[in-house]
Amino acid sequence: MGQREEMLALIRSAYAARDGSDAEGLVTAFHPEGLFTLMGDKSALELTGSMQGHETLRGAFSKLIDEFGFEGREILAELVDGDRVAVHSRVDVRYRPTGRASSTEILDLFRFQGGKIVELIEFADTAQIKAMIS
């Protein structure tokens, strides 16, 4: 299996962990110093911002999984360029405290190092997320 296929397989594994509410499985896809950033205005939505390192990621991913279930992910496009991957997907998101659900699209930008995700920048509709939790 080539580097392209290995990166995509790790991303699919990370998505399966996220969609299956497995925070630990998601963390293992990341480099020990891996960085996750949910893009958006922190003053509008507290969930946005960056977190780095396995311990911090574990806490953040656990909180996100506790609050938001991902269901029915459909990958719309995957682009690979060297150690970088962009994935555009559609997913149904359920805000667990209220049960409210909504379909949305997400763009994930990955960078790899040593066979692990060293950086993930996620672009999601933060206005839609804010409306779900209001």
KOLTI-711229 format. One line per 8 residues: number of its first residue (from 1); their letters; for each residue x, y, z of N, C-alpha, C. Coordinates in steps of 0.2 Angstrom, whole numbers, plus 2048, in hexadecimal, padded with zeros to 3 digits. Each point is the difference from the previous one (the first is absolute). Last residue first. Example, Ala and Ser with C-alpha at 12.3 -4.5 7.8 and 13.67 -1.06 7.14 Angstrom:
BEGIN
2) SA) 840,7F5,823,804,806,801,7FC,805,803  802,7E4,800,7FC,806,800,804,806,800
//
This chain:
BEGIN
134) SIMAKIQA) 772,883,869,7FC,806,803,7F9,7FD,803  810,7F3,7F3,801,800,808,7FD,805,803  7FF,7FE,7E8,7FE,7F9,803,800,800,807  808,813,7F4,7F9,800,800,7FD,7F9,803  818,803,7FD,7FD,805,805,7F8,800,801  80B,7F4,7EE,801,7FD,807,7FD,804,805  7FF,809,7EB,7FC,7FA,801,800,7FD,806  810,810,7FB,7F9,803,801,7FB,7FB,801
126) TDAFEILE) 816,7F9,7FA,7FF,802,807,7FA,804,802  808,7EF,7EC,7FC,805,800,7FE,802,808  818,7F6,7F8,7F9,7FE,800,7FC,806,801  81B,7F7,7FC,7FB,805,7FE,7F9,7FD,800  81A,7F9,80B,7F9,7FE,7FD,7FC,806,7FF  81B,7F6,802,7FC,806,800,7F9,7FF,7FD  817,7F1,80A,7F9,800,7FD,7FD,807,801  81A,7F3,802,7FC,806,801,7F9,7FE,7FC
118) VIKGGQFR) 810,7EF,804,803,805,804,7FC,807,800  7FC,7E4,7FB,7FE,807,7FF,803,805,805  80D,7E9,7F7,7FB,802,805,7FD,807,7FE  813,7F4,7F6,7FB,7FC,7FF,7FA,801,805  814,80E,7FE,802,7FA,803,7FA,7FB,800  7F7,816,7FB,807,800,801,801,7F9,804  7EC,810,7F1,803,7FA,803,807,801,801  7E8,810,7FD,807,7FF,7FE,803,7FA,804
110) FLDLIETS) 7E6,80A,7F8,804,7FC,804,807,801,7FD  7E6,80B,7FF,807,801,7FD,804,7FC,805  7E4,801,7FB,806,7FE,805,806,800,7FC  7E4,808,7FF,807,800,7FC,805,7FF,805  7E4,7FC,7FF,806,802,804,806,7FF,7FB  7E2,802,801,806,7FE,7FD,806,803,804  7E6,7F8,808,804,806,7FE,806,7FD,7FC  7E6,7FB,80C,805,7FE,7FC,804,805,7FE
102) SARGTPRY) 7F2,7FB,817,800,804,7FA,806,7FD,7FC  7F0,7FD,819,805,7FD,7FB,7FF,805,7FA  7FA,7FD,81D,7FF,804,7F9,805,7FD,7FC  7FE,7FA,817,7FE,7FB,7FB,7FF,804,7F9  808,808,817,7F9,802,7FE,7FD,7FB,7FA  817,7FE,80A,7FB,802,806,7F9,801,7FE  811,7F9,7EF,7FD,7FB,804,7FC,803,806  804,808,7E7,802,803,806,7FD,7FB,805
94) RVDVRSHV) 807,7F9,7E7,7FB,800,805,802,803,806  806,7FF,7E4,802,801,806,7FA,801,805  808,7F5,7E6,7FA,802,805,803,801,807  80E,803,7E8,7FF,7FC,806,7F9,803,804  813,801,7E9,7F9,802,802,7FF,7FC,806  819,809,7F4,7FB,7FA,802,7F9,804,802  81B,803,7F5,7FA,803,800,7FA,7FB,802  81D,802,802,7FA,7FC,800,7FA,804,801
86) AVRDGDVL) 81C,801,7FA,7FA,804,802,7FA,7FB,7FF  81D,7FE,805,7F9,7FD,7FE,7FB,805,801  81D,7FE,7FF,7FA,804,802,7FA,7FC,7FC  818,7FC,7FE,7FF,7FE,807,7F9,803,802  803,7FF,7E6,806,7FF,805,7FE,7FD,807  7EC,806,7F4,806,803,7FD,806,7FF,805  7E4,7F8,7FB,807,7FF,803,805,803,7FC  7E3,7FF,804,806,803,7FC,806,7FF,804
78) EALIERGE) 7E4,7F8,7FF,807,800,803,805,802,7FC  7E3,801,803,806,801,7FC,806,7FF,805  7E9,7FB,807,7FF,803,7FA,806,801,7FB  7F7,7F0,816,806,803,7FD,7FE,803,7F9  7EF,7FA,816,802,7FF,7F9,805,804,7FD  7F4,7F7,819,805,804,7FC,800,7FD,7F9  7F0,7FB,815,800,800,7F8,804,804,7FD  7FF,807,819,7FD,7FA,7FD,800,801,7F8
70) FGFEDILK) 80B,80A,819,800,801,7F9,7FD,7F9,7FD  7FD,80F,818,801,7FA,7FD,800,801,7F9  805,810,816,7FE,7FF,7F9,801,7FA,7FD  805,805,818,7FB,805,7FE,7FD,7FF,7F9  811,7F2,809,7FB,800,805,7FA,805,7FE  814,800,7F3,7FC,7F9,7FF,7FA,800,805  80F,812,803,7FD,801,7FA,7FB,7FA,7FE  80E,7FF,813,7FB,805,801,7FC,800,7FA
62) SFAGRLTE) 813,7F2,7FE,7FB,7FD,805,7FA,805,801  813,808,7F4,7FC,7FC,7FC,7FA,7FC,804  80F,80E,80C,7FC,804,7FB,7FC,7FC,7FC  80F,7F6,80F,7FB,804,803,7FB,803,7FC  813,7F5,7F6,7FC,7FB,803,7FA,804,804  811,80D,7F7,7FC,7FD,7FB,7FB,7FC,803  811,807,80E,7FB,806,7FE,7FB,7FE,7FB  811,7F1,805,7FC,801,806,7FB,805,7FF
54) HGQMSGTL) 810,7FB,7EE,7FB,7FB,802,7FC,801,806  80A,815,7F1,802,7FB,805,7FB,7FB,801  7F8,818,7FA,806,7FD,7FE,802,7FB,805  7EB,812,7F6,803,7FC,805,805,7FC,7FE  7F0,818,7F8,805,7FA,7FF,802,7FD,806  7E8,80D,7F7,807,801,802,804,7FA,7FF  7E4,803,805,805,802,7FB,807,801,803  7EB,7FC,80C,803,7FA,7FE,806,802,7FB
46) ELASKDGM) 7F1,811,809,805,7FE,804,804,7FA,7FE  7F2,813,7F3,7FF,7F9,801,807,7FE,804  7FD,817,7FA,7F9,7FE,7FE,7FF,7F8,802  815,80B,804,7FB,804,804,7F9,7FE,7FE  813,7F6,7F5,7FF,7FD,807,7FB,804,804  801,7FC,7E5,801,805,805,7FE,7FE,807  80A,7EF,7EC,7FA,804,802,802,806,805  80A,7E6,7F7,800,807,7FE,7FA,803,802
38) LTFLGEPH) 80E,7EC,80B,7F9,801,7FD,7FF,807,7FF  816,7EF,803,7FD,807,800,7FA,800,7FD  815,7EF,80A,7FA,800,7FD,7FD,807,801  819,7F2,801,7FC,806,801,7FA,7FF,7FD  815,7EF,80A,7FB,802,7FB,7FC,806,802  814,7F2,80A,7FF,808,800,7FB,802,7FB  804,7E9,801,800,802,807,7FF,807,801  7F6,7F6,7EA,806,800,803,800,803,807
30) FATVLGEA) 7EA,7F4,7F6,804,806,800,807,7FF,803  7EE,7F0,7FF,802,802,7F9,804,806,800  7F7,7F8,814,806,7FB,7FE,801,802,7F9  7ED,80A,80A,807,803,802,806,7FC,7FE  7EA,7F8,7FC,801,806,7FC,807,803,802  7F8,7EE,80C,802,7FE,7F9,801,806,7FC  7F8,804,815,807,7FD,801,802,7FE,7F9  7EA,808,802,805,805,801,807,7FE,800
22) DSGDRAAY) 7E8,7F7,7F7,806,7FD,803,806,805,800  7E8,7FF,7F6,801,803,807,806,7FD,803  7F9,7FD,7E9,7FE,7FB,804,801,802,808  806,80E,7ED,7F9,7FE,7FF,7FD,7FB,805  817,806,801,7FC,806,801,7F9,7FE,800  80F,7EF,7F9,800,801,807,7FC,806,802  802,7FD,7E9,7FC,7FA,803,800,801,808  80E,80F,7F4,7F9,801,7FF,7FB,7FB,803
14) ASRILALM) 817,7FC,800,7FF,805,805,7F8,802,7FF  808,7F1,7F1,800,7FD,806,7FE,805,806  803,807,7EA,7FA,7FD,800,7FF,7FC,807  815,80B,7FC,7FA,805,800,7F9,7FC,801  813,7F4,7FB,800,802,807,7FB,805,801  802,7F8,7EB,7FE,7FA,804,800,803,807  809,80E,7F0,7F9,800,7FF,7FD,7FA,805  817,802,7FF,7FD,806,803,7F9,800,800
6) EERQGM) 80B,7EF,7F5,801,7FF,807,7FD,806,804  801,800,7E8,7FB,7FB,803,800,7FF,807  810,80E,7F5,7FA,803,7FF,7FA,7FB,803  817,7F9,800,7FF,805,805,7F9,803,7FF  802,7E7,7F7,804,806,7FF,7FE,805,805  7FF,7E4,800,7FC,806,800,804,806,800
//
